Amino acid sequence: GEAFVFDLLKAQLEPLRSHIVNWVNEEQESGLPYDLTITDSMTRTTTYVEVKSTRQAEKSAFEITEPEWQLASQVGQGYHIYRVVRAGFPDARATQIPDPVLQWRLKRVMVYMAI
């Protein structure tokens, strides 16, 4: 999933020449509450990207950790989640959720607990 989103973002953003996409976990898991960063050299802003992937075709629910939700709350529109379904398959696809906390407040996404 992470490689898929990394390649997708590089293809979309690097032709603009003002964006640098960095795969934080490319060599090993960093433990950070994001997997990729997008740095815009024009605005000097960084967008943090968390990738949530599944090999299944339709699985809308996924786990988000407290550190991920905290960072999303702190940076707002500077945090995006990409949900990848069919990860590892030729028909994989990604859905972007920009500013997930705002999306939750606007009732466009749900957060729930499970035990």
VMD Tcl script that draws the C-alpha trace (Angstrom):
set ca {
  {0.00 0.00 0.00}
  {2.70 2.51 0.92}
  {4.67 1.87 -2.28}
  {1.49 2.26 -4.33}
  {0.68 5.66 -2.77}
  {4.32 6.77 -2.98}
  {4.40 6.03 -6.71}
  {0.99 7.66 -7.19}
  {2.01 10.88 -5.42}
  {5.38 11.06 -7.18}
  {3.63 10.75 -10.55}
  {1.09 13.44 -9.62}
  {3.31 15.94 -7.83}
  {6.90 15.71 -8.96}
  {6.20 17.11 -12.45}
  {5.23 20.33 -10.63}
  {8.88 20.53 -9.49}
  {7.89 22.28 -6.25}
  {6.90 19.12 -4.37}
  {9.13 16.47 -2.87}
  {7.56 13.16 -1.85}
  {9.45 11.26 0.84}
  {8.68 7.68 1.86}
  {9.60 7.71 5.54}
  {9.28 3.92 5.94}
  {11.03 2.93 2.71}
  {13.94 1.21 4.47}
  {12.26 0.24 7.75}
  {9.20 1.07 9.85}
  {9.80 4.44 11.52}
  {7.10 4.24 14.19}
  {5.99 7.74 13.26}
  {2.26 8.55 12.90}
  {2.65 8.92 9.12}
  {4.23 6.98 6.27}
  {5.03 9.67 3.69}
  {5.65 13.39 3.62}
  {5.01 15.87 0.84}
  {7.09 19.02 1.05}
  {6.05 22.03 -1.00}
  {9.14 24.18 -1.52}
  {7.05 27.15 -2.72}
  {4.89 27.41 0.42}
  {7.37 25.68 2.75}
  {4.61 23.41 4.03}
  {4.65 19.71 4.79}
  {1.73 17.34 4.36}
  {1.82 14.12 6.38}
  {0.36 11.04 4.70}
  {-0.78 7.90 6.50}
  {-1.50 4.87 4.30}
  {-4.08 2.29 5.36}
  {-4.20 -0.70 3.05}
  {-5.98 -4.00 2.65}
  {-5.74 -6.76 0.09}
  {-9.54 -7.06 0.13}
  {-11.68 -5.36 -2.52}
  {-14.18 -3.77 -0.18}
  {-13.24 -3.15 3.41}
  {-14.10 0.35 4.51}
  {-13.11 0.08 8.19}
  {-9.52 0.49 9.31}
  {-7.65 1.21 12.52}
  {-6.20 4.61 13.33}
  {-3.84 4.97 16.28}
  {-3.96 7.65 18.93}
  {-0.70 9.26 17.71}
  {-2.11 9.35 14.14}
  {-5.36 10.99 15.33}
  {-3.42 13.46 17.51}
  {-1.20 14.55 14.62}
  {-4.25 14.80 12.33}
  {-5.88 17.04 14.96}
  {-2.78 19.21 15.29}
  {-2.00 19.80 11.61}
  {-5.53 19.70 10.16}
  {-5.36 20.00 6.39}
  {-1.70 19.02 6.55}
  {-2.65 15.39 7.29}
  {-4.12 13.00 4.73}
  {-5.07 9.35 4.93}
  {-4.96 7.23 1.80}
  {-7.09 4.08 1.94}
  {-5.76 1.48 -0.49}
  {-7.92 -1.51 -1.40}
  {-6.68 -4.53 -3.38}
  {-3.14 -3.65 -2.26}
  {-0.57 -5.65 -4.19}
  {-2.94 -6.41 -7.05}
  {-2.94 -4.76 -10.51}
  {-6.39 -3.26 -9.83}
  {-5.39 -1.60 -6.54}
  {-6.98 1.79 -5.95}
  {-6.60 4.55 -3.39}
  {-9.08 6.95 -1.81}
  {-7.76 10.15 -0.27}
  {-9.17 11.47 3.01}
  {-7.76 14.98 3.50}
  {-7.97 16.43 7.02}
  {-9.70 13.39 8.55}
  {-10.65 15.25 11.74}
  {-12.55 17.85 9.72}
  {-14.16 15.08 7.65}
  {-15.32 13.50 10.93}
  {-16.69 16.81 12.23}
  {-18.58 17.27 8.95}
  {-19.92 13.70 9.34}
  {-18.31 12.54 6.08}
  {-16.44 9.76 7.88}
  {-17.15 7.90 11.11}
  {-14.92 6.96 14.00}
  {-15.97 4.02 16.14}
  {-14.63 1.72 18.83}
  {-14.42 -2.05 18.88}
  {-13.52 -4.46 21.65}
}
mol new
graphics top color blue
foreach p $ca { graphics top sphere $p radius 0.5 }
foreach p [lrange $ca 0 end-1] q [lrange $ca 1 end] { graphics top cylinder $p $q radius 0.2 }
display resetview
